Amino acid sequence: MTIVFIISAPSGSGKSTLVNELRKLVEGLDFSVSYTTRPPRGSEQNRKEYYFVPSPEFKAMVARDEFLEHADVFGNHYGTHRRFLEEAQRKGNDLLLDIDVQGAAQMQKKISDAVSIFVLPPTYAQLEWRLRNRGVDSEEVIQRRLDTARREIENYDKYSYILVNDRLEESVDVLRAIVLSERVRRSGRPLTDEDQVQMATAERCRLQNMRERIQPILESFRAARGQGQSQT
């Protein structure tokens, strides 16, 4: 049975890098390439990072009910095509979705046993630093992304797992452990020693086990929001 893994994060949290590294390490894991109406950025290639389509074509696909989920993000539309799930099921693979909180909420309603993972930066200041040092966005866009991030993190408790992306190598290991442990758990087979290690690693990132750890992170975002309001 195909397991659907949903991963969401504020822009600049390093989610795309985590996903790329995970796909190198875990076999049998298909990745859904989203459709979008926004233009390509930098070296992005059609059908690789995204399927870039005109807005009228995207709307026609929505009308034909071709998307599992779709959302408006910063004035551009994004969607997950149904065929990716169908292909994964046909091959007996699992499916990884890299989608925002709007899309994740839609997917969780449609696929109740989907495994959802929310990636957090270690602090608000670190997220702002990452966004500025990417060197691809204007100040207006950076501020918009930060404002959106402050809203998105309030949805953390709608996810099964919380992953704080502080050190990349460690975060990749934890993300891999989550995927492998969910596979083992659903297989019902006896656990090996390695399985037990992976499951223990994943369990530490369960929402209920992360609440205390992430409070300082949440407070850093709330403090930043307060500062922003006081300046307006």
C-alpha atoms as one frame of an Amber mdcrd trajectory, in Angstrom:
protein
   0.000   0.000   0.000   1.336   3.388  -1.024   2.232   5.738   1.831   1.824
   9.441   1.086   4.398  11.643   2.826   3.622  15.347   3.033   6.412  17.786
   3.826   5.765  21.485   4.410   7.862  24.399   5.633   8.153  28.174   5.491
  10.059  29.366   2.433  13.789  29.395   3.232  13.693  26.562   5.778  15.820
  24.283   3.591  12.985  21.926   2.700  13.967  21.501  -0.959  17.517  20.523
  -0.005  16.196  17.995   2.525  13.879  16.499  -0.082  16.652  16.220  -2.670
  18.963  14.483  -0.201  16.209  12.138   0.987  15.456  11.021  -2.560  19.096
   9.996  -2.985  18.957   7.792   0.124  15.543   6.133   0.022  14.445   3.763
  -2.728  10.868   3.293  -3.822   9.961   6.895  -3.087   8.346   8.789  -5.944
   8.268  12.580  -5.930   5.394  14.691  -7.165   6.547  17.617  -9.289   4.016
  20.404  -8.763   2.336  22.410 -11.491   2.551  26.184 -11.184   1.549  29.323
 -13.037   4.579  31.300 -11.854   7.497  31.833 -14.247  10.750  29.865 -13.806
  13.428  31.343 -11.546  17.133  31.227 -12.273  18.144  27.819 -13.631  14.801
  26.105 -12.976  13.756  23.746 -15.744  10.281  22.779 -16.874   9.266  19.260
 -15.750  12.171  19.148 -13.285  11.548  21.659 -10.495   7.981  22.381 -11.644
   5.634  22.007 -14.558   5.264  25.625 -15.652   1.880  26.246 -17.270  -0.127
  29.348 -18.234  -2.924  30.372 -15.893  -5.748  29.474 -18.349  -4.330  25.949
 -18.708  -4.069  25.564 -14.932  -7.676  26.712 -14.474  -8.802  24.223 -17.116
  -7.027  21.440 -15.227  -8.796  22.511 -12.023 -12.130  22.398 -13.864 -11.328
  18.846 -15.009 -10.536  17.871 -11.381  -7.007  16.815 -12.310  -5.414  17.994
  -9.044  -5.338  16.254  -5.694  -4.781  19.689  -4.190  -4.153  23.189  -5.431
  -3.566  26.546  -3.803  -2.878  30.202  -4.472   0.516  31.232  -3.066   1.742
  34.812  -3.492  -0.684  35.256  -6.388   0.521  32.172  -8.262  -1.247  28.823
  -8.450   0.328  25.508  -7.461  -1.143  22.025  -7.734  -0.416  18.308  -7.301
  -1.577  16.238 -10.262  -3.482  13.028  -9.533  -1.352  11.001 -11.889   1.633
  11.034  -9.533  -0.307   9.121  -6.888  -1.729   6.755  -9.477   1.741   6.045
 -10.886   3.202   5.441  -7.417   0.385   3.033  -6.593   0.883   1.189  -9.855
   4.607   0.758  -9.178   4.128  -0.113  -5.508   6.114   2.939  -4.429   5.463
   5.573  -1.797   4.851   9.204  -2.743   6.479  12.355  -1.371   4.658  15.676
  -1.688   6.462  18.993  -1.158   3.494  21.319  -0.602   2.490  24.331   1.482
   0.123  24.319   4.464  -2.920  25.029   2.279  -2.241  22.017   0.088  -1.330
  19.859   3.072  -4.699  20.567   4.702  -6.477  19.521   1.516  -4.436  16.328
   1.205  -5.000  15.351   4.834  -8.756  15.542   4.266  -8.510  13.314   1.197
  -5.892  10.863   2.517  -6.429  10.563   6.261  -3.469   8.248   6.843  -0.951
  10.473   5.066   2.231  11.115   7.055   2.754  14.856   7.502   6.078  16.475
   8.377   6.569  20.157   9.176  10.080  21.592   8.854  11.038  24.529  11.066
  14.121  26.744  10.943  15.992  26.977  14.283  14.922  30.629  14.781  13.164
  33.454  12.974  16.501  35.267  12.655  18.034  32.236  10.948  15.163  32.064
   8.478  15.528  35.741   7.633  19.273  35.265   7.159  18.686  32.337   4.783
  16.155  34.252   2.713  18.429  37.275   2.379  21.505  35.228   1.534  19.778
  33.336  -1.274  20.076  36.570  -3.227  17.089  35.831  -5.457  14.301  37.924
  -3.928  13.609  41.631  -3.608  13.130  43.201  -0.189   9.382  43.284  -0.784
   9.299  39.567  -1.564  11.487  38.737   1.451   9.136  40.619   3.757   6.143
  38.874   2.222   7.771  35.488   2.721   8.573  36.320   6.347   5.005  37.469
   6.968   3.713  34.246   5.431   6.144  32.178   7.497   4.839  33.758  10.711
   1.337  32.644   9.750   2.344  29.200   8.499   4.177  28.112  11.622   0.971
  28.439  13.619  -0.197  25.328  11.721   2.580  23.164  13.155   0.194  21.187
  15.359  -1.669  19.866  12.311   1.361  17.729  11.383   2.421  14.283  12.606
   6.127  15.120  12.861   8.137  18.282  13.512  11.677  18.513  12.134  13.914
  21.401  13.183  16.371  21.905  10.322  19.413  23.103  12.222  22.190  20.869
  10.863  21.555  19.515   7.371  23.211  16.097   7.701  21.425  15.361  10.956
  18.097  16.593   9.561  18.427  14.348   6.513  19.076  11.358   8.779  15.993
  12.165  10.834  13.816  12.610   7.746  15.027   9.263   6.419  14.259   7.649
   9.783  10.693   8.978   9.663  10.097   7.516   6.205  11.651   4.140   7.006
   9.949   3.823  10.390   6.524   4.510   8.871   7.174   1.805   6.293   8.132
  -0.685   8.978   5.207   0.242  11.202   2.701  -0.326   8.422   4.322  -3.516
   7.189   3.647  -5.307  10.476   6.854  -7.336  10.155   9.133  -8.118  13.133
  11.543  -5.308  13.960  15.257  -5.611  13.397  17.774  -3.765  15.572  18.156
  -1.184  12.806  14.377  -0.770  12.617  14.250  -0.045  16.336  16.939   2.620
  16.003  15.083   4.294  13.127  11.774   4.189  14.967  13.299   5.680  18.122
  14.804   8.512  16.064  11.484   9.194  14.359   9.522   9.004  17.602  11.547
  11.862  19.079  10.130  14.073  16.311   6.492  13.193  16.932   4.418  16.308
  17.536   3.705  15.416  21.153   7.420  14.915  21.828   8.497  18.177  20.172
   6.163  20.684  21.790   8.621  21.798  24.457  11.592  21.986  22.120   9.861
  24.149  19.547   8.435  26.712  21.967  11.518  29.003  21.746  11.289  28.842
  17.940   7.621  29.774  17.953   8.319  32.594  20.409  11.035  34.010  18.132
   8.479  34.243  15.319   5.819  35.770  17.542   8.291  38.323  18.865   9.242
  39.256  15.299   5.571  39.688  14.437   5.121  41.985  17.413   8.098  44.076
  16.362   6.718  44.348  12.845   3.340  45.546  14.090   4.933  48.100  16.422
   6.831  49.611  13.503   3.728  50.125  11.382
